[in-house]
Amino acid sequence: MKNKVAFLSLIFISVIALSNMDSFKNPNNDQLSKIKVISVIELNNINQKINSNNLLLDVRTEEEFNLGHIPNAINIPHELLLNNLTTLNKHKEKNIYVYCRSGPRASLVINKLLSNGFNNIIDVEGDFLSWVNAELPIEKPE
């Protein structure tokens, strides 16, 4: 009987702990409302006048980036950012435009940025695939 009570208590505590973990991983609605979403056409217009207040962040792998990327983008793979945001701390006050290939990795990074006090986050709707489909300019390293 004692083992059964202990087991049920352990399950109950585990369920409570796991359900509360979401609040650490996911930004709340106030944070999500801070995200601006723009189309690739809008980004192309902004990108032509990119300045020191903006950062275009490609979170794909280095291999993907080297196959082609949006002009003026810097590449920091999402796996690195999810483990360590120190490389972006100096850009905390900038407008940070985030994209990946199709969306999931950018969403993970956006959530991480919001959870760490980055407020000027812009999600590129459709990501790199939409950029390519719109036949917008692509840069490749030489």
C-alpha positions as CSV (number, residue, x, y, z in Angstrom):
1,M,0.0,0.0,0.0
2,K,2.8,2.4,0.9
3,N,4.5,1.7,-2.5
4,K,1.2,2.5,-4.3
5,V,0.8,5.8,-2.5
6,A,4.4,6.7,-3.1
7,F,4.1,5.8,-6.8
8,L,0.9,7.8,-7.2
9,S,2.5,10.8,-5.4
10,L,5.5,10.6,-7.7
11,I,3.2,10.6,-10.8
12,F,1.2,13.5,-9.4
13,I,4.3,15.6,-8.6
14,S,5.8,14.8,-12.1
15,V,2.6,15.9,-13.9
16,I,2.5,19.2,-11.9
17,A,6.2,19.8,-12.6
18,L,6.0,19.1,-16.3
19,S,2.9,21.2,-16.8
20,N,4.7,24.2,-15.2
21,M,7.7,23.8,-17.5
22,D,5.7,25.3,-20.4
23,S,5.8,28.7,-18.7
24,F,9.6,28.6,-18.8
25,K,9.8,27.5,-22.4
26,N,7.0,29.5,-24.0
27,P,6.5,33.2,-24.0
28,N,3.2,34.5,-22.6
29,N,0.6,36.3,-24.7
30,D,2.0,39.7,-23.9
31,Q,5.4,38.6,-25.3
32,L,3.8,37.1,-28.4
33,S,2.0,40.3,-29.1
34,K,5.4,42.0,-29.4
35,I,6.2,39.9,-32.5
36,K,5.7,41.7,-35.7
37,V,5.2,39.5,-38.8
38,I,6.2,40.7,-42.2
39,S,6.1,39.3,-45.7
40,V,9.2,38.5,-47.8
41,I,8.2,41.4,-50.1
42,E,8.2,43.8,-47.1
43,L,11.5,42.4,-45.9
44,N,13.0,42.9,-49.4
45,N,12.0,46.6,-49.3
46,I,13.4,47.0,-45.8
47,N,16.5,45.0,-46.6
48,Q,17.4,47.4,-49.4
49,K,17.7,50.1,-46.7
50,I,19.2,47.9,-44.0
51,N,21.0,49.9,-41.3
52,S,22.7,49.5,-37.9
53,N,19.3,49.3,-36.1
54,N,18.4,46.1,-38.0
55,L,19.7,42.6,-37.9
56,L,18.7,40.0,-40.4
57,L,19.2,36.6,-38.7
58,D,19.3,33.3,-40.7
59,V,19.0,30.5,-38.2
60,R,19.5,27.6,-40.7
61,T,22.6,25.5,-40.7
62,E,25.8,26.8,-42.1
63,E,25.5,24.4,-45.0
64,E,22.1,25.7,-45.9
65,F,23.3,29.3,-45.5
66,N,26.2,28.7,-47.9
67,L,23.9,27.3,-50.5
68,G,22.1,30.7,-50.6
69,H,20.7,33.3,-48.2
70,I,18.9,36.6,-48.1
71,P,21.3,39.4,-48.8
72,N,22.7,41.1,-45.6
73,A,21.8,38.1,-43.4
74,I,24.1,36.8,-40.7
75,N,24.0,33.1,-39.9
76,I,23.8,31.8,-36.4
77,P,22.3,28.2,-36.5
78,H,19.3,27.8,-34.2
79,E,21.0,25.0,-32.2
80,L,23.7,27.4,-31.1
81,L,21.2,30.2,-30.3
82,L,19.0,27.8,-28.3
83,N,22.0,27.0,-26.1
84,N,23.6,30.4,-25.8
85,L,22.3,33.8,-26.7
86,T,25.5,35.8,-25.7
87,T,26.4,36.4,-29.4
88,L,23.1,38.3,-29.8
89,N,23.2,40.3,-26.5
90,K,24.9,43.3,-28.2
91,H,21.9,43.4,-30.6
92,K,19.2,43.3,-28.0
93,E,17.9,46.8,-28.8
94,K,17.9,46.2,-32.6
95,N,15.0,45.1,-34.8
96,I,15.9,41.4,-35.3
97,Y,14.3,39.8,-38.4
98,V,14.4,36.0,-38.0
99,Y,14.0,33.4,-40.7
100,C,14.9,29.7,-41.4
101,R,13.9,27.5,-44.3
102,S,10.2,27.1,-43.5
103,G,9.4,28.3,-40.0
104,P,9.9,25.8,-37.2
105,R,13.5,26.7,-36.3
106,A,12.7,30.4,-36.5
107,S,9.8,30.0,-34.1
108,L,12.0,28.2,-31.6
109,V,14.6,31.0,-31.7
110,I,11.9,33.7,-31.5
111,N,10.5,32.1,-28.4
112,K,14.0,31.9,-26.9
113,L,14.6,35.5,-27.7
114,L,11.4,36.7,-26.2
115,S,11.9,34.7,-23.1
116,N,15.3,36.4,-22.7
117,G,14.2,40.0,-22.9
118,F,14.5,40.7,-26.7
119,N,11.6,42.9,-27.6
120,N,12.1,43.9,-31.2
121,I,11.5,40.6,-32.9
122,I,10.2,40.4,-36.5
123,D,9.1,37.0,-37.9
124,V,9.6,36.7,-41.7
125,E,6.4,35.0,-42.9
126,G,7.1,32.0,-45.1
127,D,10.8,32.2,-44.4
128,F,13.4,31.4,-47.0
129,L,11.1,29.2,-49.1
130,S,8.8,32.1,-49.7
131,W,11.8,34.3,-50.5
132,V,12.9,31.8,-53.2
133,N,9.3,31.4,-54.5
134,A,9.0,35.1,-54.8
135,E,12.2,35.1,-56.9
136,L,13.9,37.7,-54.7
137,P,17.7,38.1,-54.8
138,I,19.8,35.4,-53.2
139,E,23.4,35.8,-52.0
140,K,25.9,33.0,-52.1
141,P,29.4,33.1,-50.5
142,E,32.2,33.2,-53.0
